[in-house]
Amino acid sequence: DVQLQASGGGLVQPGGSLRLSCVASGFNFGSAIAWFRQAPGKGREGVSARRSGDGLTVYADSVKGRFTMSRDKAENTFYLQMNALEPEDTAVYYCATASGNVFYENIFRPEVYNYWGQGTQVTVSS
């Protein structure tokens, strides 16, 4: 059974940090892995993505310098370290992986990714 399991969300004060984890079971990560988020009333937006073949890693402008994506191949897990969190970062965060080729211009398009985790809530509030 193919599954992605996201965890690590929670309530944190502005300026705080969280680390999200995404564990794959039943398969190895595909050609790209990514984190998306969806705030209430908004569409799903790409936060960070990494292409497996060449290691290309991209971040949304809103999180550059604050968020870092990493991967542990041995544990079949990837992470999103989130620092200097802001109230605008409040959202449900989803991990995803794509089995097909992912071009740079499509790397933040949700429809490119065919496996999704269940989402983990991140709330940044004082």
Secondary structure, DSSP 8 states (H G I E B T S, - for coil): --EEEEE--EEE-TT--EEEEEEEESS---SEEEEEEE-TTS--EEEEEEETTT--EEE-TTTTTTEEEEEETTTTEEEEEE-S--GGG-EEEEEEEESS---GGGTT-GGG--EE---EEEEE--
